[in-house]
Amino acid sequence: MPAALFGVGTVAGAVGSGLGAMGARDLVAAHERQAAAKQQYESRAAVSEDLREVANQRLIDFSALQREAFTGVVQRMVVWLRSHAKQVRESDRLLVDGLEVSLSLMPPLSAAKRPSPAG
């Protein structure tokens, strides 16, 4: 009977060692995947930051165009509507009063709460 227990103990030890080795291998593989995911995340974040800068520059350019349009069209129309106020009151179409131009840039990625790439 004690010999059988030694045999079972030896088999259990061998299986445990094998499973421990597989666990260690899986741990190393998980660490490598985590490092790769972190690098991929950081490179994508850098690309996103570059794209954000391009988008913000376009917003600034379009804002200038919007201001030009506002000055060239809307403000001239307001002046005309005011100079023809009697006709405007009769037609009741003073629609452009109160139009505004505003600009809102995209915030940097670092200002937003960034999720962890490896969970």
C-alpha positions as CSV (number, residue, x, y, z in Angstrom):
1,M,0.0,0.0,0.0
2,P,2.7,2.6,0.8
3,A,4.4,1.8,-2.6
4,A,1.1,2.6,-4.4
5,L,0.9,5.9,-2.5
6,F,4.5,6.7,-3.6
7,G,3.5,5.9,-7.2
8,V,0.4,8.1,-7.1
9,G,2.4,10.8,-5.4
10,T,5.1,10.6,-8.1
11,V,2.5,10.7,-10.9
12,A,0.7,13.7,-9.2
13,G,4.0,15.5,-8.8
14,A,4.9,14.9,-12.5
15,V,1.5,16.2,-13.6
16,G,1.8,19.2,-11.3
17,S,5.2,20.0,-12.7
18,G,4.0,19.7,-16.2
19,L,1.0,22.0,-15.5
20,G,3.3,24.5,-13.7
21,A,5.6,24.6,-16.8
22,M,2.6,25.2,-19.1
23,G,1.4,27.9,-16.8
24,A,4.9,29.6,-16.8
25,R,4.9,29.4,-20.6
26,D,1.4,30.9,-20.8
27,L,2.5,33.7,-18.4
28,V,5.5,34.5,-20.6
29,A,3.3,34.5,-23.7
30,A,0.8,36.8,-22.0
31,H,3.5,39.2,-21.0
32,E,4.8,39.3,-24.6
33,R,1.2,40.0,-25.9
34,Q,0.8,42.7,-23.3
35,A,4.0,44.4,-24.4
36,A,3.0,44.1,-28.1
37,A,-0.4,45.6,-27.4
38,K,1.1,48.4,-25.4
39,Q,3.4,49.3,-28.2
40,Q,0.6,49.1,-30.8
41,Y,-1.6,51.3,-28.6
42,E,1.1,53.9,-28.2
43,S,1.8,54.0,-31.9
44,R,-1.9,54.4,-32.7
45,A,-2.2,57.1,-30.0
46,A,0.7,59.0,-31.7
47,V,-1.1,58.7,-35.1
48,S,-4.3,59.9,-33.5
49,E,-2.5,62.9,-32.0
50,D,-1.1,63.8,-35.4
51,L,-4.5,63.5,-36.9
52,R,-6.0,65.7,-34.1
53,E,-3.5,68.4,-34.9
54,V,-4.4,68.2,-38.6
55,A,-8.1,68.3,-37.7
56,N,-7.6,71.3,-35.4
57,Q,-5.8,73.2,-38.2
58,R,-8.7,72.5,-40.6
59,L,-11.1,73.7,-37.9
60,I,-9.1,76.9,-37.7
61,D,-9.1,77.3,-41.4
62,F,-12.8,76.6,-41.8
63,S,-13.5,79.0,-38.9
64,A,-11.7,81.8,-40.8
65,L,-13.8,80.9,-43.9
66,Q,-16.9,81.0,-41.8
67,R,-16.0,84.4,-40.4
68,E,-15.4,85.7,-43.9
69,A,-18.8,84.3,-45.0
70,F,-20.4,85.8,-41.9
71,T,-18.9,89.2,-42.6
72,G,-19.4,89.1,-46.4
73,V,-22.9,87.8,-46.5
74,V,-24.8,87.7,-43.2
75,Q,-23.6,91.1,-41.8
76,R,-24.4,92.7,-45.2
77,M,-27.8,91.1,-45.1
78,V,-28.4,92.4,-41.6
79,V,-27.5,96.0,-42.7
80,W,-29.8,95.6,-45.7
81,L,-32.6,94.2,-43.5
82,R,-32.2,97.1,-41.1
83,S,-32.2,99.7,-43.8
84,H,-35.4,98.1,-45.2
85,A,-36.9,97.6,-41.8
86,K,-40.4,98.6,-42.9
87,Q,-40.5,96.0,-45.7
88,V,-39.0,93.4,-43.4
89,R,-41.6,94.0,-40.7
90,E,-44.3,93.6,-43.3
91,S,-42.8,90.3,-44.5
92,D,-41.8,89.3,-40.9
93,R,-38.6,87.5,-42.0
94,L,-35.8,88.9,-39.8
95,L,-34.1,85.5,-39.7
96,V,-30.4,86.3,-39.6
97,D,-30.4,88.3,-36.4
98,G,-28.5,86.5,-33.7
99,L,-26.3,84.3,-35.8
100,E,-22.9,83.7,-34.3
101,V,-19.6,82.1,-35.2
102,S,-17.7,79.9,-32.8
103,L,-14.7,77.7,-32.8
104,S,-14.1,74.6,-30.7
105,L,-10.8,72.6,-31.1
106,M,-10.5,68.9,-30.4
107,P,-8.8,68.2,-27.1
108,P,-5.5,66.3,-27.0
109,L,-5.7,62.6,-26.5
110,S,-3.7,62.9,-23.3
111,A,-6.4,65.1,-21.8
112,A,-9.0,62.4,-22.3
113,K,-9.1,59.4,-20.0
114,R,-7.2,56.8,-22.0
115,P,-8.1,53.1,-21.4
116,S,-5.4,50.6,-20.7
117,P,-4.5,48.6,-23.8
118,A,-4.0,45.3,-21.9
119,G,-7.1,45.7,-19.7
